[in-house]
Amino acid sequence: MRGRGQNNFINIPEFGVRVYDALTNIKAIREQHREIAQDLVSRIESGRLLDVGTGPGRLLREIYLLNPNVHLYGLDISSAMVEYAKKGLLDISVDIRQGDILSTDYPDRYFDLVTCTGSFYLWDDPVDCLEEIYRILGNNKSAYLFETYQDFDRAKVRAAIKHNLSKEGLIRRWIAPGFLMHQLSMTYKTKQISDIIRRTPFADCYSIEKVTLGGLPAWVRIQLTRRE
Ligand SMILES: C[S@@+](CC[C@H](N)C(=O)[O-])C[C@H]1O[C@@H](n2cnc3c(N)ncnc32)[C@H](O)[C@@H]1O
């Protein structure tokens, strides 16, 4: 069966990770991570925070810069991403592991907050993955998933991408729009996101809010709260 994309990352070589990092290391994406970090630190003062599909670990660094008291954890299905993130975050205390969010070793109710940025849309079994997030999340604690969605306003998004890349070098201006539009085309429509959540234990306590991040009006913040 054709997967949603997580398999493309499992065996990504170190060179591929460096290309990914170079392509996505643009001002607008750095701003996007900063804005997400600001949002998250307004919701957690201390305790354990897990970033699922942490990739190069940029969000973890932004959170650390804003609040070094939060205990940071990162999980990624790709061992090359994990090695890259570990090297980049050597100067901060963070627990980064290779693993699939479908089934993890973390104890029940271990985390005070779970987050992810641009990873949910790649998971082959999103319902089962959200069930795993429910299991590792503390009672009355929330997960905040920041994801792009497919039913965005094309004209606005094209204009935003053009604007965001206007100060980047020629190669990024040339490659990044196609890369971004391809990624966006792989994401879910907002209704599909609700349909997935309604099949999980979060069904009674969730919200999906459209937000602009890094100047790109194509994001949703999905809040999922564990209540028992
Ligand atoms: C598009 S990248 C985003 C990386 C990072 N969150 C960022 O914002 O730069 C998606 C990441 O999710 C990871 N990933 C995909 N499926 C996963 C899964 N089932 N469990 C854990 N990580 C996964 C990939 O290996 C990849 O690093």
The ligand as an SDF file (V2000), in Angstrom:
LIG
                    3D

 27 29  0  0  0  0  0  0  0  0999 V2000
    8.3610   17.7900    6.9980 C   0  0  0  0  0  0  0  0  0  0  0  0
    9.3990   17.2320    8.2850 S   0  0  0  0  0  0  0  0  0  0  0  0
    9.1450   18.4820    9.5690 C   0  0  0  0  0  0  0  0  0  0  0  0
   10.3020   18.5210   10.5260 C   0  0  0  0  0  0  0  0  0  0  0  0
   10.1810   19.5420   11.6720 C   0  0  0  0  0  0  0  0  0  0  0  0
    9.0180   19.3160   12.4930 N   0  0  0  0  0  0  0  0  0  0  0  0
   10.1860   20.9580   11.1460 C   0  0  0  0  0  0  0  0  0  0  0  0
    9.1930   21.6730   11.3520 O   0  0  0  0  0  0  0  0  0  0  0  0
   11.1940   21.3520   10.5510 O   0  0  0  0  0  0  0  0  0  0  0  0
    8.4820   15.8540    8.9240 C   0  0  0  0  0  0  0  0  0  0  0  0
    9.2580   15.0270    9.9480 C   0  0  0  0  0  0  0  0  0  0  0  0
    8.3630   14.0560   10.5100 O   0  0  0  0  0  0  0  0  0  0  0  0
    9.0750   12.8220   10.6650 C   0  0  0  0  0  0  0  0  0  0  0  0
    8.0790   11.7320   10.7180 N   0  0  0  0  0  0  0  0  0  0  0  0
    7.2730   11.3010    9.7180 C   0  0  0  0  0  0  0  0  0  0  0  0
    6.4820   10.3120   10.1400 N   0  0  0  0  0  0  0  0  0  0  0  0
    6.7770   10.1010   11.4520 C   0  0  0  0  0  0  0  0  0  0  0  0
    6.2840    9.2020   12.4390 C   0  0  0  0  0  0  0  0  0  0  0  0
    5.3190    8.3120   12.1520 N   0  0  0  0  0  0  0  0  0  0  0  0
    6.8130    9.2490   13.6790 N   0  0  0  0  0  0  0  0  0  0  0  0
    7.8010   10.1410   13.9720 C   0  0  0  0  0  0  0  0  0  0  0  0
    8.3150   11.0200   13.0690 N   0  0  0  0  0  0  0  0  0  0  0  0
    7.8040   11.0070   11.8250 C   0  0  0  0  0  0  0  0  0  0  0  0
    9.9920   12.8050    9.4530 C   0  0  0  0  0  0  0  0  0  0  0  0
   11.0730   11.9040    9.5930 O   0  0  0  0  0  0  0  0  0  0  0  0
   10.4210   14.2490    9.3460 C   0  0  0  0  0  0  0  0  0  0  0  0
   11.6000   14.5220   10.0560 O   0  0  0  0  0  0  0  0  0  0  0  0
  1  2  1  0
  2  3  1  0
  2 10  1  0
  3  4  1  0
  4  5  1  0
  5  6  1  0
  5  7  1  0
  7  8  2  0
  7  9  1  0
 10 11  1  0
 11 12  1  0
 11 26  1  0
 12 13  1  0
 13 14  1  0
 13 24  1  0
 14 15  1  0
 14 23  1  0
 15 16  2  0
 16 17  1  0
 17 18  1  0
 17 23  2  0
 18 19  1  0
 18 20  2  0
 20 21  1  0
 21 22  2  0
 22 23  1  0
 24 25  1  0
 24 26  1  0
 26 27  1  0
M  CHG  2   2   1   9  -1
M  END
$$$$
